[in-house]
Amino acid sequence: MIITIDGPAAAGKGTLAQKLAAKYNLAYFDTGMVYRAVGIDLIANGISPDNIVGAEESARNMTFSKMQELAQNPDFRSPIGGQAASKVAAMPKVRELLLKMQQDFAKKPIAKDGSVVAGVVYDGRDTGTTVCPNADIKLFVTASPEVRAMRRHKEYLQKGLPSMYEDVLAQTKERDLRDSSRAASPLKPADDAVIIDTSDMGIDEVFAKVCRIVDEKL
């Protein structure tokens, strides 16, 4: 079974995807990691995330092991990593180079312990429209910019990272605009995706709703 969870930043995709993977014994693949990896790789080598040539070279040489290594960088999950990921993800050639890596994972999904499992939950942008357009279940999880910014702001504070809500909100709106207006694969739900607005829902409520969808499919 292949489940895709698409939607804007801080809508709750990651938490939901990991809970589903654990419940149904599926692999978990955060597709946003590949773009963060390229962005952080550039920054670590003193190259701007806006540098198209550098970004394409990094994407061309990106591997899963290197991605996991770069994920240990303290800026990987910070606003720096997020903004860098959004910039390189808007580059058509970078997306092309990284797409095969993401798609191949569905052919032989592997759990954290290295065991081969019967499916995968993809968490990230364009998963239902581009990465796995033939997925069994497609979800588009969203929330208002204000709610998502507050969630991300609290997340940064809990991690001990400096954060101002107003700045996070501005970054959230800027990223939404860039992601929804990019020429290559603009952020939007697949035609057959189930849209879930989590603005006024807790994770348990969202999880229960999605489990009913999965159980019905099974």
C-alpha positions as CSV (number, residue, x, y, z in Angstrom):
1,M,0.0,0.0,0.0
2,I,1.2,3.5,-0.9
3,I,-0.1,6.5,1.0
4,T,0.8,10.0,0.1
5,I,0.4,13.0,2.5
6,D,0.8,16.3,0.7
7,G,0.2,19.9,1.9
8,P,2.0,23.1,3.1
9,A,4.6,23.4,5.8
10,A,3.6,22.7,9.5
11,A,0.1,21.4,8.6
12,G,0.8,18.2,10.5
13,K,1.9,15.9,7.7
14,G,5.0,14.5,9.4
15,T,3.3,13.5,12.7
16,L,0.4,11.9,10.9
17,A,2.6,10.0,8.4
18,Q,4.8,8.6,11.2
19,K,1.8,7.4,13.2
20,L,0.3,5.8,10.1
21,A,3.5,4.0,9.3
22,A,3.8,2.7,12.8
23,K,0.2,1.5,13.0
24,Y,0.1,-0.3,9.6
25,N,3.8,-1.4,9.6
26,L,4.7,0.7,6.6
27,A,8.0,2.5,5.7
28,Y,8.1,6.2,6.3
29,F,9.7,8.5,3.7
30,D,9.9,12.3,4.4
31,T,10.4,13.5,0.8
32,G,11.2,17.0,2.0
33,M,14.5,15.6,3.3
34,V,16.0,15.4,-0.1
35,Y,15.5,19.1,-0.8
36,R,16.7,20.1,2.7
37,A,19.7,17.8,2.1
38,V,20.6,19.7,-1.1
39,G,20.0,23.1,0.5
40,I,22.2,22.2,3.5
41,D,24.8,20.7,1.3
42,L,25.1,23.9,-0.6
43,I,25.3,26.1,2.6
44,A,27.9,23.8,4.2
45,N,30.0,24.3,1.1
46,G,29.6,28.0,1.0
47,I,27.3,28.0,-2.0
48,S,24.0,30.0,-2.0
49,P,20.8,27.9,-2.2
50,D,19.9,30.3,-5.1
51,N,22.8,28.9,-7.2
52,I,21.2,26.8,-9.8
53,V,24.4,25.1,-11.1
54,G,25.5,24.2,-7.6
55,A,22.0,22.9,-6.6
56,E,21.9,20.7,-9.7
57,E,25.3,19.3,-9.0
58,S,24.4,18.5,-5.4
59,A,21.1,16.9,-6.5
60,R,23.0,14.8,-9.1
61,N,25.3,13.4,-6.4
62,M,22.7,13.0,-3.6
63,T,22.3,9.5,-2.1
64,F,20.1,8.3,0.7
65,S,23.2,7.7,2.9
66,K,24.4,11.3,2.2
67,M,20.9,12.6,2.9
68,Q,20.9,10.9,6.3
69,E,24.3,12.3,7.1
70,L,23.3,15.8,6.2
71,A,20.2,15.5,8.3
72,Q,22.5,15.6,11.4
73,N,23.4,19.2,10.6
74,P,21.9,21.5,13.3
75,D,20.4,23.7,10.6
76,F,18.7,20.9,8.8
77,R,15.3,21.3,10.5
78,S,15.8,25.0,11.3
79,P,14.3,28.0,9.3
80,I,17.5,28.1,7.4
81,G,17.1,24.6,6.2
82,G,13.4,25.1,5.4
83,Q,14.0,28.3,3.3
84,A,16.9,26.6,1.5
85,A,14.8,23.6,0.7
86,S,12.0,25.7,-0.7
87,K,14.4,27.6,-3.0
88,V,16.1,24.5,-4.5
89,A,12.8,22.7,-4.8
90,A,11.6,25.4,-7.2
91,M,14.4,24.5,-9.6
92,P,13.0,22.1,-12.3
93,K,16.2,20.2,-12.9
94,V,16.8,19.6,-9.2
95,R,13.3,18.2,-8.9
96,E,13.9,16.0,-11.9
97,L,17.2,14.6,-10.5
98,L,15.7,13.9,-7.1
99,L,12.4,12.4,-8.3
100,K,13.8,9.0,-9.3
101,M,15.3,8.6,-5.9
102,Q,11.9,9.1,-4.3
103,Q,10.0,7.0,-6.7
104,D,12.4,4.0,-6.5
105,F,11.8,3.7,-2.8
106,A,8.2,2.6,-3.4
107,K,9.5,-0.5,-5.4
108,K,11.3,-1.9,-2.3
109,P,10.3,0.1,0.8
110,I,12.4,-0.5,3.9
111,A,11.5,0.2,7.5
112,K,13.9,1.8,10.1
113,D,15.2,-1.6,11.2
114,G,16.2,-2.5,7.6
115,S,13.4,-4.9,7.0
116,V,11.4,-4.9,3.8
117,V,7.8,-3.9,4.3
118,A,4.6,-4.0,2.2
119,G,4.2,-0.3,1.6
120,V,5.2,3.2,2.4
121,V,3.8,6.5,3.7
122,Y,5.2,9.4,1.7
123,D,5.2,12.7,3.6
124,G,5.9,15.8,1.5
125,R,5.0,18.2,-1.3
126,D,3.8,16.8,-4.6
127,T,3.7,13.2,-3.3
128,G,0.2,12.6,-4.6
129,T,0.6,14.5,-7.9
130,T,4.2,13.8,-9.0
131,V,6.0,11.3,-6.8
132,C,3.3,8.7,-6.6
133,P,0.3,9.7,-8.8
134,N,-1.0,6.1,-8.6
135,A,-0.9,5.9,-4.8
136,D,-3.7,3.9,-3.1
137,I,-4.6,6.8,-0.8
138,K,-3.8,10.4,-1.3
139,L,-4.3,13.0,1.5
140,F,-3.8,16.8,1.3
141,V,-3.4,18.1,4.9
142,T,-3.6,21.8,5.4
143,A,-4.3,24.6,7.9
144,S,-4.4,28.4,8.0
145,P,-1.1,30.2,7.8
146,E,-1.6,31.6,11.3
147,V,-2.1,28.2,12.8
148,R,0.8,26.7,10.9
149,A,3.1,29.5,11.9
150,M,2.2,29.2,15.5
151,R,2.9,25.4,15.4
152,R,6.3,26.0,13.8
153,H,7.1,28.8,16.2
154,K,6.4,26.6,19.2
155,E,8.4,23.8,17.7
156,Y,11.5,26.1,17.3
157,L,11.2,27.3,20.9
158,Q,10.9,23.7,22.2
159,K,14.1,22.9,20.4
160,G,15.8,25.9,21.9
161,L,16.0,27.8,18.6
162,P,15.4,31.5,18.5
163,S,12.0,32.4,17.0
164,M,9.6,35.3,16.7
165,Y,6.1,34.4,15.7
166,E,5.7,37.4,13.4
167,D,8.9,36.3,11.5
168,V,7.7,32.7,11.2
169,L,4.3,33.9,9.9
170,A,5.9,36.1,7.3
171,Q,8.2,33.2,6.2
172,T,5.2,30.9,6.1
173,K,3.2,33.2,3.8
174,E,6.3,33.8,1.7
175,R,6.9,30.1,1.3
176,D,3.2,29.4,0.5
177,L,3.3,32.0,-2.3
178,R,6.5,30.6,-3.7
179,D,5.4,27.0,-3.6
180,S,1.9,27.7,-5.0
181,S,3.2,29.9,-7.9
182,R,6.3,28.0,-9.0
183,A,6.2,26.9,-12.7
184,A,7.2,23.3,-12.0
185,S,4.7,21.3,-9.9
186,P,2.9,24.1,-8.0
187,L,1.6,23.1,-4.6
188,K,-2.0,21.8,-5.0
189,P,-4.0,18.7,-4.0
190,A,-4.3,15.8,-6.4
191,D,-7.7,15.6,-8.1
192,D,-8.5,12.4,-6.1
193,A,-7.0,13.5,-2.8
194,V,-8.9,13.7,0.5
195,I,-8.5,17.3,1.8
196,I,-8.2,17.6,5.6
197,D,-8.0,21.0,7.3
198,T,-6.4,20.6,10.7
199,S,-6.8,24.2,11.8
200,D,-9.2,23.2,14.5
201,M,-8.3,19.6,14.9
202,G,-5.9,17.8,17.2
203,I,-3.5,15.1,15.9
204,D,-5.6,12.3,17.6
205,E,-8.7,13.5,15.8
206,V,-6.9,13.8,12.5
207,F,-5.3,10.3,13.0
208,A,-8.6,8.7,13.8
209,K,-10.2,10.2,10.7
210,V,-7.4,9.0,8.4
211,C,-7.4,5.5,10.0
212,R,-11.0,5.1,9.0
213,I,-10.1,6.0,5.4
214,V,-7.2,3.5,5.4
215,D,-9.2,0.7,7.0
216,E,-12.0,1.2,4.5
217,K,-9.4,0.9,1.7
218,L,-7.9,-2.2,3.2
